[in-house]
Amino acid sequence: MLGEFGDDPHRYTDAKARKNYAGTSPITRASGKKEIVLARYARNRRLGDAAQQWAFCSLRGSPGARAYYQQLRAKNVGHQAALRQLANRLVGILHGCLKTHTPYDETTAWSHHLSNAA
């Protein structure tokens, strides 16, 4: 992930720019009363695939990620869409860790989702 993002700390102005580059953030199209949410197609494919794999693997190793995924599935979100949303959340967490120079902490990253799942 870090190899694909690059080593310039000022390359991404915010988490949204990093998520867009990874291709994990959704595209929302609205016309009148109709709104549709699509997967981003203009993206770094290697990075997007790695983010998807990271999300899938985190289901086993991270209780917070698992709880977030289960919440999405309970709302009738499909498996691939839930993995994309989880990958989007993980990229945002990574951005926060890199920006503040802090190591990953499970309780900090998922405190909101873990408290809702209980």
FENTADA-V254277 format. One record per residue. N is the residue number from 1. PHI is phi as a letter, one per 30 degrees, with the letter a starting at -180 (none if undefined). OMEGA is omega in whole degrees, 0 to 359 (* if undefined). Layout:
N/PHI/OMEGA
N/PHI/OMEGA
This chain:
1/none/183
2/d/178
3/d/179
4/d/179
5/d/181
6/j/185
7/c/177
8/d/183
9/d/182
10/c/183
11/d/182
12/c/183
13/d/180
14/a/182
15/d/181
16/d/179
17/d/179
18/d/179
19/d/178
20/d/180
21/d/179
22/d/180
23/i/181
24/c/180
25/d/183
26/d/173
27/c/179
28/c/177
29/c/180
30/b/177
31/b/183
32/i/180
33/c/184
34/c/178
35/b/180
36/b/179
37/c/184
38/b/173
39/d/180
40/d/181
41/c/176
42/d/186
43/a/171
44/d/187
45/d/179
46/d/180
47/d/178
48/d/178
49/d/178
50/d/178
51/d/178
52/d/178
53/d/178
54/d/179
55/d/181
56/d/181
57/d/181
58/d/178
59/d/179
60/d/189
61/c/185
62/b/178
63/d/179
64/d/178
65/d/179
66/d/179
67/d/179
68/d/178
69/d/180
70/d/177
71/d/179
72/d/180
73/d/178
74/d/178
75/d/180
76/i/173
77/d/181
78/d/183
79/e/182
80/d/178
81/d/178
82/d/177
83/d/177
84/d/179
85/d/177
86/d/177
87/d/178
88/d/179
89/d/180
90/d/177
91/d/177
92/d/177
93/d/178
94/e/179
95/d/179
96/d/179
97/d/180
98/d/182
99/d/183
100/c/180
101/h/179
102/c/177
103/d/179
104/d/176
105/b/184
106/e/184
107/d/178
108/d/184
109/d/188
110/c/185
111/e/180
112/d/183
113/d/179
114/d/180
115/d/177
116/d/182
117/d/183
118/d/*
